[in-house]
Amino acid sequence: MSRVVKSQEIVCYLRVTMKTSTTYLFKSLAILVFIISIWSCSSERNETFPEVVKVSLRHVGHHLLLTNNDSTSLVKPVLTLDELKYQLSFEEDLFIHPDSLVALVKSSFQKADLPQFYLVEVIQCEDKEVAYSYEMKKNVEKGIIPCGGRLLEKACYMVNVRFTKVTAPHKSNSRFLYVLVFIIVLLLTFVFYSRKQKSIPEAKNESYESIGRFKFYPDQNKLVKEASEISLSKKECEILAIFIANPNQIIKRDELTKKVWEDHGVIVGRSLDTYISKLRKILKDDDSIKLTNVHGVGYKLEVLK
């Protein structure tokens, strides 16, 4: 009977552990999938960066022409000079007011969620000289913006923009993703081993036999009923163990006497009856079990199912 109880406890423990570990694993995987989705979206945004810059610069060019009262000439296609450098040019000559240029670029880049660290150069088409330049660092106060009030005379100009500080979402998110995966693996490993070492060894040390509402711990010479613990003598424990191993079966007096006393010297005639009486008093509060006397034969532990 104890082996069955023990096996059931271990199976229940394994089921609960597997269920808990599986739930935890699915939660971790869900978090991981969410992070991967964010990382993928960030990478996708990074891949469209050049197109967004070109649209923003065309928007700047359009408004520069409008400040010249020019609504008919074209803004030429924006060129990519290198990975972080772009060029805006115009079909016709125009005036450029530095204050307007600074405000237009800043506003357009902010609306497009572009980096706010960049260097702007106004290049004269004729001699490729820099007619005006400034550097933006997040805000006007930290940037270098000279000659704000001087108007550039009407001429052919190109506006070069080079980003000086660009975060790479795909790179930073990749590092974050690797760290997150590493942490999740460590956490799962810790949970697995901590649970593996936790309860099964304890269950082995607490094996017992079930008898009615009692739990019989033969290795500790005790009976436990609900919150009550009853200490047994060594002989009471040995006798009870024999009955529990043979429920609802008649155990002959001679068999009990032989198993409990034969190897321990002198047998006292009335000793068995005394121990049986003590056990009967201990078990009398549980109606599902009864220790009865089979006249002239021996005793039987009746266990009601």
C-alpha positions as CSV (number, residue, x, y, z in Angstrom):
1,M,0.0,0.0,0.0
2,S,2.8,2.4,0.9
3,R,4.4,1.8,-2.5
4,V,1.2,2.8,-4.2
5,V,0.8,6.0,-2.1
6,K,4.5,6.8,-2.7
7,S,4.2,6.3,-6.5
8,Q,1.1,8.5,-6.6
9,E,2.9,11.3,-4.7
10,I,5.8,11.2,-7.1
11,V,3.6,11.1,-10.1
12,C,1.6,14.1,-8.8
13,Y,4.8,16.0,-8.1
14,L,6.1,15.3,-11.6
15,R,2.8,16.4,-13.1
16,V,2.8,19.7,-11.2
17,T,6.5,20.3,-11.9
18,M,6.0,19.6,-15.6
19,K,2.9,21.8,-15.8
20,T,4.6,24.7,-14.0
21,S,7.8,24.4,-16.0
22,T,5.8,24.2,-19.3
23,T,3.7,27.3,-18.3
24,Y,6.9,29.2,-17.4
25,L,8.5,28.0,-20.7
26,F,5.5,29.2,-22.8
27,K,5.6,32.6,-21.0
28,S,9.3,33.0,-21.6
29,L,8.8,32.1,-25.3
30,A,6.0,34.6,-25.6
31,I,8.2,37.3,-24.2
32,L,11.0,36.2,-26.6
33,V,8.6,36.3,-29.6
34,F,7.5,39.8,-28.6
35,I,11.1,41.0,-28.3
36,I,11.9,39.5,-31.7
37,S,8.9,41.3,-33.2
38,I,10.1,44.6,-31.9
39,W,13.6,43.9,-33.1
40,S,12.3,43.0,-36.6
41,C,10.3,46.2,-36.8
42,S,13.3,48.2,-35.7
43,S,15.4,46.5,-38.3
44,E,12.8,47.2,-41.0
45,R,12.7,50.9,-40.0
46,N,16.4,51.0,-40.3
47,E,16.3,49.6,-43.8
48,T,13.9,52.4,-44.9
49,F,16.1,55.1,-43.4
50,P,17.5,56.4,-46.8
51,E,14.0,56.7,-48.3
52,V,12.7,58.6,-45.3
53,V,15.6,61.0,-45.5
54,K,15.0,61.7,-49.2
55,V,11.3,62.4,-48.6
56,S,12.2,64.8,-45.8
57,L,14.8,66.6,-47.8
58,R,12.3,67.0,-50.8
59,H,9.9,68.5,-48.3
60,V,12.6,70.9,-47.2
61,G,13.4,71.8,-50.9
62,H,9.7,72.4,-51.6
63,H,9.3,74.9,-48.8
64,L,12.6,76.7,-49.7
65,L,11.2,77.2,-53.2
66,L,7.9,78.5,-51.7
67,T,9.9,81.1,-49.7
68,N,11.2,82.3,-53.1
69,N,7.7,82.6,-54.4
70,D,8.5,79.7,-56.8
71,S,5.7,77.2,-57.1
72,T,6.6,75.9,-60.6
73,S,10.3,74.8,-60.7
74,L,11.3,71.4,-59.5
75,V,13.3,69.9,-56.7
76,K,15.8,67.5,-58.3
77,P,16.0,63.9,-57.1
78,V,17.8,63.7,-53.7
79,L,21.2,61.9,-54.1
80,T,22.8,59.5,-51.7
81,L,26.5,60.5,-51.5
82,D,27.3,57.8,-48.9
83,E,25.6,55.8,-46.2
84,L,24.9,58.9,-44.0
85,K,25.3,61.8,-46.5
86,Y,22.6,63.1,-48.9
87,Q,22.3,66.0,-51.4
88,L,19.4,68.2,-52.2
89,S,19.5,70.3,-55.4
90,F,17.2,72.5,-57.4
91,E,16.2,73.1,-61.0
92,E,16.4,76.9,-60.7
93,D,18.5,79.5,-58.8
94,L,17.1,80.6,-55.5
95,F,17.7,82.7,-52.4
96,I,18.4,80.8,-49.2
97,H,17.8,82.4,-45.8
98,P,19.8,80.5,-43.2
99,D,17.1,80.9,-40.5
100,S,14.5,79.4,-42.8
101,L,16.8,76.5,-43.7
102,V,17.6,75.7,-40.1
103,A,13.9,75.7,-39.1
104,L,12.7,73.8,-42.2
105,V,15.3,71.0,-41.8
106,K,14.7,70.7,-38.0
107,S,10.9,70.6,-38.4
108,S,11.0,68.1,-41.3
109,F,13.4,65.7,-39.6
110,Q,11.4,65.8,-36.3
111,K,8.2,64.9,-38.1
112,A,10.0,62.0,-39.9
113,D,11.5,60.8,-36.6
114,L,15.0,61.2,-38.0
115,P,18.2,61.7,-35.9
116,Q,18.7,65.2,-34.6
117,F,22.5,65.1,-35.0
118,Y,23.6,66.3,-38.4
119,L,25.8,68.7,-40.4
120,V,24.2,70.9,-43.2
121,E,26.3,72.5,-45.9
122,V,25.1,74.9,-48.6
123,I,27.3,74.4,-51.6
124,Q,27.7,76.8,-54.5
125,C,27.2,74.9,-57.8
126,E,29.7,77.1,-59.7
127,D,32.8,76.6,-57.6
128,K,31.7,73.9,-55.1
129,E,32.6,76.2,-52.2
130,V,30.6,76.2,-49.0
131,A,28.4,79.2,-48.9
132,Y,26.9,78.4,-45.5
133,S,27.0,75.5,-43.0
134,Y,25.9,74.6,-39.5
135,E,25.8,71.7,-37.1
136,M,22.8,70.5,-35.2
137,K,23.1,68.6,-31.9
138,K,19.7,67.6,-30.8
139,N,18.6,71.2,-30.2
140,V,19.6,74.6,-31.3
141,E,21.3,75.6,-28.0
142,K,23.9,72.8,-28.3
143,G,24.4,73.1,-32.1
144,I,26.7,75.4,-34.0
145,I,24.5,77.8,-36.1
146,P,26.4,80.8,-37.4
147,C,25.3,83.8,-39.5
148,G,21.6,83.2,-38.9
149,G,20.4,86.5,-40.3
150,R,22.4,86.8,-43.5
151,L,20.6,86.1,-46.7
152,L,22.4,84.1,-49.4
153,E,22.0,85.9,-52.7
154,K,20.2,84.2,-55.6
155,A,22.3,81.5,-57.2
156,C,22.6,77.8,-57.9
157,Y,22.9,75.9,-54.6
158,M,23.1,72.3,-53.4
159,V,22.3,71.4,-49.8
160,N,24.3,68.5,-48.4
161,V,23.2,66.9,-45.1
162,R,25.4,64.4,-43.3
163,F,24.1,62.6,-40.1
164,T,26.8,62.8,-37.4
165,K,25.2,60.5,-34.9
166,V,22.9,57.7,-35.9
167,T,21.9,54.9,-33.5
168,A,21.6,51.5,-35.3
169,P,18.4,49.9,-34.0
170,H,19.2,46.6,-35.6
171,K,22.6,46.4,-34.0
172,S,21.6,47.5,-30.5
173,N,18.4,45.4,-30.6
174,S,20.5,42.4,-31.7
175,R,22.7,42.7,-28.7
176,F,19.7,43.2,-26.4
177,L,18.1,40.1,-28.0
178,Y,21.2,37.9,-27.4
179,V,21.4,39.1,-23.7
180,L,17.7,38.4,-23.2
181,V,17.9,34.9,-24.7
182,F,20.9,34.2,-22.5
183,I,19.0,35.4,-19.4
184,I,16.0,33.3,-20.2
185,V,18.1,30.1,-20.7
186,L,19.9,30.7,-17.4
187,L,16.5,31.3,-15.6
188,L,15.0,28.1,-17.1
189,T,18.0,26.1,-16.2
190,F,17.9,27.4,-12.6
191,V,14.2,26.6,-12.3
192,F,14.6,23.1,-13.7
193,Y,17.5,22.1,-11.4
194,S,16.0,23.7,-8.3
195,R,12.7,21.9,-8.8
196,K,14.5,18.7,-9.7
197,Q,16.3,18.7,-6.3
198,K,13.5,19.9,-4.2
199,S,10.7,17.5,-3.3
200,I,11.3,13.9,-4.5
201,P,14.1,13.3,-1.9
202,E,11.8,14.7,0.8
203,A,9.1,12.4,-0.2
204,K,11.4,9.4,0.2
205,N,12.1,10.3,3.8
206,E,8.4,10.7,4.5
207,S,7.1,7.3,3.2
208,Y,4.1,6.0,5.1
209,E,1.3,3.5,5.0
210,S,-2.3,4.7,4.8
211,I,-4.8,3.0,7.1
212,G,-8.2,4.7,7.3
213,R,-7.6,8.3,8.3
214,F,-4.3,7.4,9.8
215,K,-0.8,7.6,8.4
216,F,1.6,5.0,9.7
217,Y,5.3,5.8,9.7
218,P,7.0,2.4,10.5
219,D,10.5,3.9,10.4
220,Q,9.6,6.5,12.9
221,N,7.3,4.4,15.2
222,K,4.4,6.7,15.0
223,L,0.8,7.1,13.8
224,V,-0.5,10.5,12.5
225,K,-4.1,11.4,12.3
226,E,-4.8,14.8,10.9
227,A,-2.9,17.1,13.3
228,S,-2.4,14.6,16.0
229,E,0.8,12.4,16.3
230,I,0.8,9.2,18.3
231,S,4.0,7.6,19.3
232,L,4.2,3.8,19.3
233,S,6.4,1.4,21.1
234,K,8.7,-0.8,19.0
235,K,6.5,-3.8,19.6
236,E,3.3,-1.9,18.8
237,C,4.9,-0.7,15.6
238,E,6.0,-4.2,14.6
239,I,2.6,-5.7,15.3
240,L,0.7,-2.9,13.4
241,A,3.1,-3.3,10.4
242,I,2.1,-6.9,10.1
243,F,-1.6,-6.1,10.2
244,I,-1.3,-3.3,7.6
245,A,0.7,-5.6,5.3
246,N,-2.3,-8.1,5.5
247,P,-5.5,-6.1,5.7
248,N,-8.8,-8.0,6.2
249,Q,-6.9,-11.2,6.7
250,I,-6.8,-13.3,9.9
251,I,-3.3,-13.4,11.5
252,K,-2.9,-16.3,13.8
253,R,-1.7,-15.7,17.4
254,D,1.3,-18.1,16.9
255,E,2.3,-16.2,13.7
256,L,2.3,-12.9,15.4
257,T,4.1,-14.2,18.5
258,K,6.8,-15.8,16.3
259,K,7.4,-12.8,14.1
260,V,7.5,-10.2,17.0
261,W,9.1,-12.1,19.9
262,E,10.8,-15.3,18.7
263,D,14.2,-13.6,17.9
264,H,14.2,-11.6,21.1
265,G,14.3,-14.1,23.9
266,V,11.6,-14.9,26.4
267,I,7.9,-14.7,25.4
268,V,5.5,-13.4,28.0
269,G,2.1,-15.2,27.7
270,R,-0.2,-12.2,27.9
271,S,2.1,-9.7,26.1
272,L,0.4,-10.0,22.7
273,D,-3.1,-9.4,24.2
274,T,-1.8,-6.3,26.0
275,Y,-0.3,-4.8,22.8
276,I,-3.4,-5.7,20.8
277,S,-5.6,-3.9,23.4
278,K,-3.4,-0.8,23.2
279,L,-3.6,-0.7,19.5
280,R,-7.4,-1.2,19.5
281,K,-7.7,1.8,21.8
282,I,-5.5,3.9,19.5
283,L,-7.5,3.0,16.4
284,K,-11.0,3.1,17.9
285,D,-11.7,6.8,16.9
286,D,-11.6,5.8,13.2
287,D,-14.8,4.0,12.1
288,S,-13.3,2.8,8.9
289,I,-10.8,0.4,10.6
290,K,-11.3,-2.1,13.3
291,L,-8.9,-4.5,15.1
292,T,-11.0,-7.6,15.9
293,N,-10.5,-10.8,17.8
294,V,-11.2,-14.0,16.0
295,H,-11.9,-16.4,18.8
296,G,-9.5,-19.3,19.1
297,V,-7.6,-18.3,16.0
298,G,-6.0,-14.9,16.2
299,Y,-6.8,-11.3,15.1
300,K,-7.8,-9.4,12.0
301,L,-7.5,-5.7,10.9
302,E,-10.7,-4.9,9.2
303,V,-10.4,-2.0,6.7
304,L,-13.7,-0.8,5.3
305,K,-13.5,0.3,1.7
